[in-house]
Amino acid sequence: MEKRWRYSLGQSTEQSVLDCLGELIMAKNAPKQLKAGYLIRASSHQETAILKLRLGLELKTANETQIFQAQSALQEIGRMLGGWLKSVNAP
Protein backbone atom coordinates (compact mmCIF):
# COMPACT_ATOMS: atom_id res chain seq x y z
CA MET A 1 0.00 0.00 0.00
CA GLU A 2 0.99 3.57 -0.47
CA LYS A 3 2.58 5.05 2.63
CA ARG A 4 -0.32 7.48 2.95
CA TRP A 5 -2.79 4.63 3.51
CA ARG A 6 -0.55 2.01 5.12
CA TYR A 7 -1.15 3.04 8.72
CA SER A 8 -4.86 3.78 8.43
CA LEU A 9 -6.67 1.59 5.93
CA GLY A 10 -3.88 -0.98 5.66
CA GLN A 11 -3.52 -1.51 9.38
CA SER A 12 -7.29 -1.55 9.85
CA THR A 13 -7.71 -4.22 7.16
CA GLU A 14 -4.94 -6.28 8.70
CA GLN A 15 -6.60 -6.02 12.12
CA SER A 16 -9.93 -7.22 10.69
CA VAL A 17 -8.22 -10.28 9.20
CA LEU A 18 -6.44 -11.01 12.50
CA ASP A 19 -9.70 -10.62 14.44
CA CYS A 20 -11.34 -13.07 12.03
CA LEU A 21 -8.51 -15.53 12.59
CA GLY A 22 -8.83 -15.14 16.36
CA GLU A 23 -12.54 -15.90 16.25
CA LEU A 24 -11.88 -18.97 14.07
CA ILE A 25 -9.37 -20.28 16.58
CA MET A 26 -11.85 -19.73 19.40
CA ALA A 27 -14.56 -21.54 17.40
CA LYS A 28 -12.23 -24.46 16.76
CA ASN A 29 -11.61 -24.94 20.47
CA ALA A 30 -15.07 -24.05 21.82
CA PRO A 31 -17.75 -26.53 22.82
CA LYS A 32 -20.32 -27.17 20.09
CA GLN A 33 -23.04 -25.01 21.65
CA LEU A 34 -20.71 -21.95 21.63
CA LYS A 35 -19.20 -22.37 18.15
CA ALA A 36 -21.98 -20.52 16.30
CA GLY A 37 -21.34 -17.24 18.13
CA TYR A 38 -17.64 -17.30 17.30
CA LEU A 39 -18.35 -18.21 13.67
CA ILE A 40 -20.84 -15.35 13.28
CA ARG A 41 -18.28 -12.89 14.67
CA ALA A 42 -15.60 -14.33 12.38
CA SER A 43 -17.95 -13.89 9.44
CA SER A 44 -18.56 -10.25 10.33
CA HIS A 45 -14.80 -9.60 10.52
CA GLN A 46 -14.35 -11.34 7.16
CA GLU A 47 -17.03 -9.18 5.51
CA THR A 48 -15.52 -6.05 7.05
CA ALA A 49 -12.10 -6.97 5.65
CA ILE A 50 -13.60 -7.46 2.17
CA LEU A 51 -15.28 -4.05 2.34
CA LYS A 52 -12.01 -2.43 3.40
CA LEU A 53 -10.24 -4.07 0.48
CA ARG A 54 -12.92 -2.73 -1.88
CA LEU A 55 -12.37 0.71 -0.42
CA GLY A 56 -8.65 0.29 -1.06
CA LEU A 57 -9.46 -0.65 -4.65
CA GLU A 58 -11.64 2.44 -5.09
CA LEU A 59 -8.96 4.70 -3.61
CA LYS A 60 -6.27 2.97 -5.70
CA THR A 61 -4.09 2.45 -2.64
CA ALA A 62 -2.35 -0.73 -3.83
CA ASN A 63 -1.82 -3.01 -6.78
CA GLU A 64 -5.22 -4.13 -8.13
CA THR A 65 -4.02 -7.70 -8.70
CA GLN A 66 -2.98 -8.09 -5.08
CA ILE A 67 -6.28 -6.66 -3.85
CA PHE A 68 -8.25 -9.04 -6.10
CA GLN A 69 -6.21 -12.00 -4.86
CA ALA A 70 -6.84 -11.02 -1.23
CA GLN A 71 -10.56 -10.57 -1.93
CA SER A 72 -10.70 -13.99 -3.57
CA ALA A 73 -9.03 -15.62 -0.57
CA LEU A 74 -11.41 -13.85 1.83
CA GLN A 75 -14.43 -14.91 -0.23
CA GLU A 76 -13.26 -18.52 -0.08
CA ILE A 77 -12.90 -18.17 3.69
CA GLY A 78 -16.46 -16.83 3.77
CA ARG A 79 -17.77 -19.87 1.89
CA MET A 80 -15.98 -22.20 4.30
CA LEU A 81 -17.31 -20.23 7.27
CA GLY A 82 -20.84 -20.52 5.92
CA GLY A 83 -20.49 -24.29 5.56
CA TRP A 84 -19.08 -24.63 9.07
CA LEU A 85 -21.85 -22.47 10.51
CA LYS A 86 -24.46 -24.53 8.67
CA SER A 87 -23.01 -27.78 10.05
CA VAL A 88 -22.98 -26.37 13.61
CA ASN A 89 -26.62 -25.28 13.37
CA ALA A 90 -27.79 -28.56 11.79
CA PRO A 91 -30.07 -30.66 14.02
N, C-alpha and C positions, 0 to 999 in steps of 0.2 A: 504494500500500500504506500501511497504517497505519504511523506512525513507529516503533512498537514492533517491527515486523517488517521494516522497510525495509532495515536494515543487516545482517540475518542471513539470513532466507529470501529476501528480495528480491534482495540482492546475490549470494547463492549461485545463485539461478535465472538471473540475468543472466550470471554466469560460465559456467554450463553451456551457455547458448546461444552465448556467444562462443567457448567451446572447440569446440563443434560446428561453428561457422562456420570456425574455424581449421583443423580437420581437413578440411573440405570444400575449402578453398582448397589445402591440401597435396595432396589427392586429385586435384584438377583439374590440378595441375602435375606430378604424379609420373608416372614411367614406368608402363606398364600393369601390370607384374608387382607393383608396390608399391601400387597403388590400393586393393586390397581391404582391406589393413590400416588405411588411413586411413578408409575408408568404415565399417568395423566400429567403429572408435573414435568416429566422428561419430555413428553410430547409438546407441551407448551413451550419449553425451552428450545426445542428443535424448530418449531414454527417461528419463534422469535429470531433465531439465528438465520433462518431462510429469509425472513423479511429484511434483516439487517444486510444480508448479502445483496438482496435486490436493490436496497438503497445505495449500497456501494457501487452497484452496476450503473444505476441512474446518475450518480455523481461522478462516475468514471474515476474512481479512486484506485483501481488496480487493473491488472490484466484481465480482460473479459474471459479468456479461456480458463484461467485459474478460478475465477468466480463461478463459471458454469460447472466446472468440475466439483467444486465444493458444494454447490447447490445439488448436483446430482447425488453426491454421497449422502447429503442430509436428507434428500427425498427417499433414498433407499433405507436409511435409518428409520424414517417415518413409517414406511411400509412395514418394516420388521416390528416396530413398536405397536402398530395397529394389530398385527397378527398376534403378538404376545398379549396385548390387552384383551383381545377377543378370546384367547384361550384361557385367560385368568377368569374372565366373566362367564365362561361357558358353564352350564349346570352340571 
